[in-house]
Amino acid sequence: MKKGNHLLLVDDDADFRISASMALKQAGYEVGEAGNGMEALEKRLDAWSRGERFPLLVTDIIISPVNTNPVNTNREMVGRNFR
């Protein structure tokens, strides 16, 4: 994974995620994808365990939350040193 060129795209709209992912890849980014907050956390932790980081998180304003509050999903990702 190239430092600074990798990001995690999180959106529960699969059609949007596919389109955005294609555009970001064409712009030179390596794109990890997640369809909800829990999947994003799992991908982040999996990358972390391999010594990889996501320097950039691109997310929908409201994503399927880790808990009942979508704001807490983003706080959870940031609170776990989402880097």
C-alpha positions in Angstrom: 0.0 0.0 0.0 1.5 3.4 -1.0 1.6 5.8 1.8 -0.9 8.6 1.3 -2.6 7.0 -1.7 -4.9 4.6 0.1 -8.3 5.4 1.5 -11.3 3.8 2.9 -14.6 4.6 1.2 -17.7 4.0 3.4 -21.2 4.3 2.0 -24.3 2.1 2.4 -25.4 2.9 -1.2 -23.7 0.2 -3.3 -24.2 2.0 -6.6 -22.6 5.2 -5.3 -19.8 3.3 -3.7 -19.0 1.5 -7.0 -19.1 4.8 -9.0 -17.0 6.7 -6.4 -14.5 3.9 -6.1 -14.0 3.8 -9.9 -13.5 7.6 -10.0 -11.0 7.5 -7.1 -9.1 4.6 -8.6 -8.8 6.5 -11.9 -7.4 9.4 -9.8 -4.7 7.2 -8.5 -6.0 6.1 -5.2 -6.1 2.6 -3.8 -9.6 2.2 -2.5 -10.8 0.0 0.3 -14.6 -0.2 0.5 -17.1 -0.8 3.3 -20.9 -0.7 3.2 -21.5 0.2 6.8 -19.7 1.4 10.0 -19.1 -2.0 11.4 -17.5 -3.2 8.1 -15.4 -0.1 8.1 -14.1 -0.8 11.6 -13.4 -4.4 10.7 -11.4 -3.4 7.6 -9.5 -0.7 9.6 -8.6 -3.2 12.3 -7.6 -5.8 9.7 -5.3 -3.3 7.9 -3.9 -2.2 11.3 -3.0 -5.8 12.2 -1.0 -6.0 8.9 0.8 -2.8 9.7 -1.2 -0.8 7.1 -3.1 2.4 7.6 -5.9 4.3 5.9 -4.6 7.9 5.9 -7.9 9.1 4.5 -11.5 8.1 5.3 -14.3 9.1 2.9 -17.7 8.5 4.4 -21.4 9.3 3.8 -22.8 11.8 6.3 -25.1 9.1 7.7 -23.8 5.5 7.5 -25.2 2.4 9.1 -23.8 2.9 12.5 -21.8 0.7 14.8 -24.4 1.5 17.4 -27.6 3.5 17.2 -26.1 6.9 16.6 -24.3 7.5 13.2 -22.2 10.3 14.8 -20.8 7.7 17.2 -19.7 5.5 14.3 -17.4 8.2 13.1 -16.2 8.9 16.7 -15.6 5.2 17.1 -13.4 5.1 14.0 -11.5 8.3 15.1 -11.3 7.0 18.7 -9.5 3.9 17.5 -6.8 6.0 15.9 -8.1 5.7 12.3 -4.8 6.2 10.6 
